[in-house]
Amino acid sequence: MLVVIAIIAILAAILFPVFARAREKARQTNCLSNMKQIGLSWQMYVQDYDERCVPAWIPYSDSYSSWSDGADWAYLLQPYANNAQLFNCPSAPTGYAEWDGTRLYRSSTNGTSYAQNPQLGMFHSNGRSHEPILKLAEIKTPAEVPVHGDQGALGNPIWHFYAEKYVPEDRHNGQINVSFCDGHAKTMTKNAVLVLPYN
C-alpha cells in the first residue's frame, strides 16, 4: 500500500506542473485571440481616420489637467471591438483591472491586461507635450513595430519601454502576446519584445 501511495505521489508531482502548463497554454491561446481581434479593431480605426494611428490617450476637453480628463486607446477601439472582455487577459494576475468599457482603461494600484505602444501617437495629460500621431506610411517596418501586448506592473495601459515598471509581462509560460502594425499577432519572449523597433 505504501508503495502504491508513493507511486501516486510521484506521478502527481510529475503531472500537476504539466497540467498547469497545459491550462496556461489554453489561456495563452485565448489571449492571443484577444490580441488579434484588438489588432483588427486598431486596423479598422486607422482606416476610418485617414490612416492615422490610434492615440494611446486623448483629452476630452480643452481644460484637461490629468489622465482622468481623457480617454485611453481601449475606449477608442470599443466601437470596433464591441466587446469589453477582449481587453481582459485570462492570465492577468488577481487584482488586475477588469475593464468595463468606460473611458479610462487603467487602475491606480493594479495592472491592466494590455498596453499600447505610445510612440505611435499620444497626447500628454499635462497639455504640454505629446508624441505625434503617426500615419501608417510613416512606419518603416510595420511587421516589426508592436502595437499592443501583455502589460505588467503598475496600472498604466501604455507601454513605456524605457521604464522598468511598465515593460511587457511574460505571464504565458514565460512568453508575451503581441500585435503588430501590419495586423498580425504572435507570441514572443520578453527579450525579443524589448529589442523591437517602436515606431
C-alpha positions as CSV (number, residue, x, y, z in Angstrom):
1,M,0.0,0.0,0.0
2,L,2.8,2.4,0.9
3,V,4.5,1.7,-2.5
4,V,1.3,2.5,-4.3
5,I,0.8,5.7,-2.4
6,A,4.4,6.6,-3.1
7,I,4.0,5.9,-6.9
8,I,0.8,8.1,-6.9
9,A,2.6,10.9,-5.1
10,I,5.5,10.8,-7.6
11,L,3.1,10.7,-10.6
12,A,1.1,13.7,-9.2
13,A,4.4,15.6,-8.7
14,I,5.2,15.0,-12.3
15,L,1.8,15.6,-13.8
16,F,0.5,18.6,-11.9
17,P,3.1,21.0,-13.4
18,V,2.3,19.5,-16.9
19,F,-1.4,20.1,-16.4
20,A,-0.7,23.7,-15.1
21,R,1.3,24.4,-18.2
22,A,-1.4,23.0,-20.4
23,R,-4.0,25.2,-18.8
24,E,-1.8,28.2,-19.2
25,K,-1.3,27.3,-22.9
26,A,-5.1,27.4,-23.3
27,R,-5.3,30.8,-21.7
28,Q,-2.4,32.0,-23.8
29,T,-4.3,30.9,-27.0
30,N,-7.3,32.8,-25.7
31,C,-5.2,35.9,-25.0
32,L,-3.6,35.6,-28.5
33,S,-7.1,35.6,-30.0
34,N,-7.9,38.7,-28.0
35,M,-4.7,40.4,-29.2
36,K,-5.6,39.5,-32.9
37,Q,-9.1,40.9,-32.6
38,I,-7.8,44.1,-30.8
39,G,-5.3,44.4,-33.6
40,L,-8.1,44.1,-36.2
41,S,-10.1,46.8,-34.4
42,W,-7.0,49.0,-34.4
43,Q,-6.7,48.5,-38.2
44,M,-10.4,49.5,-38.7
45,Y,-9.9,52.6,-36.7
46,V,-6.8,53.5,-38.7
47,Q,-8.7,53.2,-41.9
48,D,-11.5,55.3,-40.7
49,Y,-9.1,58.1,-39.6
50,D,-7.1,58.7,-42.8
51,E,-4.6,56.0,-41.8
52,R,-3.6,57.7,-38.6
53,C,-2.7,55.5,-35.6
54,V,-4.9,55.3,-32.6
55,P,-3.7,57.7,-29.9
56,A,-2.7,55.9,-26.7
57,W,-4.6,58.7,-24.8
58,I,-6.6,61.7,-25.9
59,P,-8.1,64.7,-23.9
60,Y,-11.8,65.0,-23.7
61,S,-11.9,68.8,-23.3
62,D,-9.6,71.8,-23.7
63,S,-9.3,72.2,-19.9
64,Y,-7.8,68.9,-19.2
65,S,-5.1,68.6,-16.5
66,S,-4.9,64.8,-15.7
67,W,-5.3,61.4,-17.2
68,S,-8.9,61.2,-15.8
69,D,-9.9,64.1,-18.1
70,G,-9.4,62.0,-21.3
71,A,-9.9,58.6,-22.8
72,D,-7.5,55.6,-23.3
73,W,-6.9,53.7,-26.5
74,A,-9.2,50.8,-25.5
75,Y,-12.2,53.2,-25.3
76,L,-11.4,54.5,-28.7
77,L,-11.3,50.9,-30.1
78,Q,-14.5,49.8,-28.3
79,P,-16.9,50.8,-31.2
80,Y,-14.9,48.5,-33.5
81,A,-14.4,45.6,-31.0
82,N,-17.8,45.9,-29.4
83,N,-16.7,43.6,-26.5
84,A,-15.0,44.9,-23.4
85,Q,-14.0,41.3,-22.4
86,L,-11.5,41.3,-25.3
87,F,-9.4,43.8,-23.3
88,N,-9.1,41.4,-20.3
89,C,-6.3,38.8,-20.4
90,P,-7.4,35.5,-19.0
91,S,-4.0,35.1,-17.3
92,A,-3.8,38.6,-15.8
93,P,-3.0,38.2,-12.1
94,T,-5.8,38.5,-9.5
95,G,-6.5,42.2,-8.7
96,Y,-5.6,43.5,-12.2
97,A,-8.2,45.9,-13.5
98,E,-11.1,44.3,-15.3
99,W,-12.1,46.8,-17.9
100,D,-15.9,47.6,-18.1
101,G,-15.8,49.7,-21.3
102,T,-15.5,53.1,-19.6
103,R,-13.2,55.9,-20.9
104,L,-10.3,55.0,-18.7
105,Y,-8.7,51.7,-19.2
106,R,-6.4,51.9,-16.2
107,S,-6.1,51.4,-12.5
108,S,-4.2,53.5,-10.0
109,T,-3.0,50.5,-8.0
110,N,-3.0,47.3,-10.1
111,G,-2.1,46.4,-13.6
112,T,-4.2,46.4,-16.8
113,S,-4.2,43.4,-19.0
114,Y,-2.8,45.0,-22.1
115,A,-0.9,48.1,-23.1
116,Q,-0.4,50.2,-26.3
117,N,2.8,51.5,-27.7
118,P,2.7,55.3,-27.1
119,Q,5.4,56.0,-29.7
120,L,2.7,55.6,-32.4
121,G,1.0,58.6,-31.0
122,M,-0.2,60.0,-27.7
123,F,-1.2,63.3,-26.1
124,H,0.0,64.0,-22.6
125,S,-2.2,64.8,-19.7
126,N,-0.2,68.0,-18.8
127,G,-1.2,69.6,-22.1
128,R,2.4,70.5,-22.9
129,S,3.8,67.6,-24.8
130,H,2.7,64.6,-26.9
131,E,4.0,62.0,-29.3
132,P,2.9,62.9,-32.8
133,I,0.1,60.7,-34.2
134,L,1.8,58.7,-36.9
135,K,0.4,57.7,-40.2
136,L,0.8,54.1,-41.4
137,A,3.1,55.3,-44.2
138,E,5.5,56.8,-41.6
139,I,6.1,53.3,-40.1
140,K,9.0,51.9,-41.9
141,T,8.7,48.2,-40.8
142,P,5.0,47.7,-39.8
143,A,5.5,43.9,-39.5
144,E,8.1,44.6,-36.7
145,V,6.6,47.5,-34.8
146,P,4.4,46.4,-31.9
147,V,1.0,48.0,-31.1
148,H,-0.4,46.0,-28.1
149,G,0.9,43.4,-25.7
150,D,0.6,41.9,-22.3
151,Q,1.1,44.6,-19.7
152,G,2.9,44.2,-16.4
153,A,3.3,46.1,-13.1
154,L,1.5,49.3,-12.2
155,G,-1.9,50.0,-13.8
156,N,-0.8,52.1,-16.8
157,P,-2.3,51.0,-20.1
158,I,0.6,52.4,-22.1
159,W,3.9,50.7,-22.7
160,H,6.9,52.8,-21.6
161,F,9.7,50.6,-22.6
162,Y,12.3,52.8,-21.0
163,A,10.7,52.5,-17.6
164,E,11.0,49.1,-15.9
165,K,7.7,49.2,-14.2
166,Y,5.8,49.5,-17.5
167,V,7.5,46.8,-19.5
168,P,5.6,43.9,-21.1
169,E,4.8,41.0,-18.8
170,D,5.7,37.4,-19.8
171,R,2.9,35.7,-17.9
172,H,2.2,33.0,-20.5
173,N,4.7,30.4,-19.6
174,G,7.5,33.0,-19.9
175,Q,6.1,34.5,-23.1
176,I,4.2,37.6,-24.2
177,N,1.4,38.0,-26.8
178,V,2.0,41.0,-29.1
179,S,0.1,42.6,-32.0
180,F,1.8,44.5,-34.8
181,C,1.1,47.4,-37.1
182,D,0.5,45.1,-40.1
183,G,-2.3,43.3,-38.3
184,H,-0.6,40.1,-37.3
185,A,-0.2,38.9,-33.7
186,K,2.2,36.4,-32.2
187,T,3.8,35.1,-29.0
188,M,7.3,36.2,-28.2
189,T,9.8,36.1,-25.4
190,K,10.3,39.3,-23.3
191,N,13.8,39.8,-24.6
192,A,12.6,39.6,-28.2
193,V,9.9,42.2,-27.5
194,L,12.3,44.6,-25.8
195,V,14.5,44.8,-28.9
196,L,11.7,45.6,-31.4
197,P,11.6,49.0,-33.1
198,Y,8.8,51.0,-31.6
199,N,8.0,53.4,-34.5
